[in-house]
Every structure is written in structure tokens, then in C-alpha cells.
Amino acid sequence: MLYRIDVVFLDQHDCITKIDRNIPPFWFSMAPKGTSSVLELAQGGAQQHQLKVGETIALSQIPMT
């Protein structure tokens, strides 16, 4: 990846457990214990979609294009 991203960590119930914003290329972020899924969004995507730790998201409602 050659650009910055936001990384959203989800538990088995699709509840957000951690959000790391503005991760530079070739860096990594440690997943919290209990992470079962990770979303990678374009830089600013977490804020654009108003994602917050503790919220549950419905992945089945996100259009895949």
C-alpha cells in the first residue's frame, strides 16, 4: 500500500474495539485481544462514516463494488 489508511478492528459480534487512523504506508497496528475482523478504509474513512469504538456495524449492509 502506498497511501495512508484507517484501520478498524472488530470482535466476533462486529463491535468496534479499536480504530487507528492515518496509518502510514508500510506500518502496522497491533490488534486488540479478541479481534476477529479488520476493516481497512481510505484515510479519513472512519471519520467520514462516523465510526466509534463500542458501536456495532452491519457488514452485510455495506455494498461490495
C-alpha positions as CSV (number, residue, x, y, z in Angstrom):
1,M,0.0,0.0,0.0
2,L,1.3,3.4,-0.9
3,Y,-1.1,5.7,1.0
4,R,-2.4,6.2,4.5
5,I,-5.4,4.3,5.7
6,D,-7.7,4.0,8.7
7,V,-7.8,0.5,10.4
8,V,-11.0,-0.6,12.3
9,F,-10.8,-3.7,14.5
10,L,-13.9,-5.8,15.1
11,D,-14.8,-8.5,17.6
12,Q,-16.8,-11.6,16.7
13,H,-20.0,-9.6,17.0
14,D,-18.9,-6.9,14.6
15,C,-18.4,-4.5,17.5
16,I,-15.6,-1.9,17.0
17,T,-12.9,-2.5,19.6
18,K,-10.2,-0.1,18.2
19,I,-9.8,2.4,15.5
20,D,-6.3,3.5,14.3
21,R,-6.4,6.5,12.0
22,N,-3.9,7.8,9.4
23,I,-1.6,4.8,9.4
24,P,1.3,5.5,7.0
25,P,2.5,3.1,4.3
26,F,4.5,0.0,5.5
27,W,3.4,0.5,9.1
28,F,1.3,-1.9,11.1
29,S,-1.1,-1.7,14.0
30,M,-1.5,-4.2,16.8
31,A,-4.9,-5.8,17.0
32,P,-6.5,-5.9,20.5
33,K,-7.3,-9.3,22.0
34,G,-10.5,-10.7,20.7
35,T,-10.2,-9.2,17.2
36,S,-11.9,-11.4,14.6
37,S,-12.1,-8.9,11.6
38,V,-10.2,-5.9,10.4
39,L,-11.5,-3.2,8.0
40,E,-9.1,-1.1,6.1
41,L,-10.5,2.2,4.9
42,A,-9.1,5.1,3.0
43,Q,-7.6,7.8,5.2
44,G,-10.5,9.7,6.9
45,G,-12.9,6.9,6.2
46,A,-13.6,6.2,9.9
47,Q,-14.5,9.8,10.5
48,Q,-16.5,10.1,7.3
49,H,-18.6,7.1,8.3
50,Q,-18.7,8.4,11.9
51,L,-17.4,5.1,13.3
52,K,-16.8,4.9,17.1
53,V,-15.4,2.3,19.5
54,G,-18.2,0.3,21.0
55,E,-20.5,0.6,18.1
56,T,-21.7,-2.5,16.2
57,I,-21.7,-2.3,12.4
58,A,-23.7,-4.4,10.0
59,L,-21.2,-5.5,7.3
60,S,-23.9,-7.2,5.3
61,Q,-25.4,-3.8,4.6
62,I,-22.2,-2.4,3.0
63,P,-22.3,-2.6,-0.8
64,M,-19.4,-4.5,-2.3
65,T,-18.2,-2.8,-5.5
